Amino acid sequence: MKGEARWTWMVEQAGYLTGHYIAVDGGQHRTAF
């Protein structure tokens, strides 16, 4: 179950970061960094 939980966390993080990158591409220079 730990492996599945880690995979879910990675997917969620990827989607979160992707959303920020899309926002940057859209002209909104907001990132989590």
C-alpha positions in Angstrom: 0.0 0.0 0.0 2.9 2.3 0.6 3.9 2.0 -3.0 0.4 2.9 -4.2 0.3 5.9 -1.8 3.6 7.2 -3.1 2.5 6.8 -6.7 -0.7 8.8 -5.9 1.4 11.5 -4.3 3.7 11.7 -7.3 0.7 12.0 -9.7 -0.9 14.7 -7.5 2.4 16.6 -7.4 2.9 16.3 -11.1 -0.6 17.7 -11.7 0.1 20.5 -9.3 3.3 21.5 -10.9 1.8 21.2 -14.4 -0.9 23.6 -13.4 1.6 26.1 -12.3 3.6 25.7 -15.5 0.4 26.2 -17.6 -0.3 29.3 -15.5 3.2 30.6 -16.4 2.6 29.9 -20.1 -0.7 31.8 -19.8 1.1 34.9 -18.7 0.5 34.4 -14.9 4.0 34.2 -13.5 3.0 32.4 -10.3 4.9 29.3 -9.3 5.3 27.3 -6.1 9.0 28.0 -6.1 
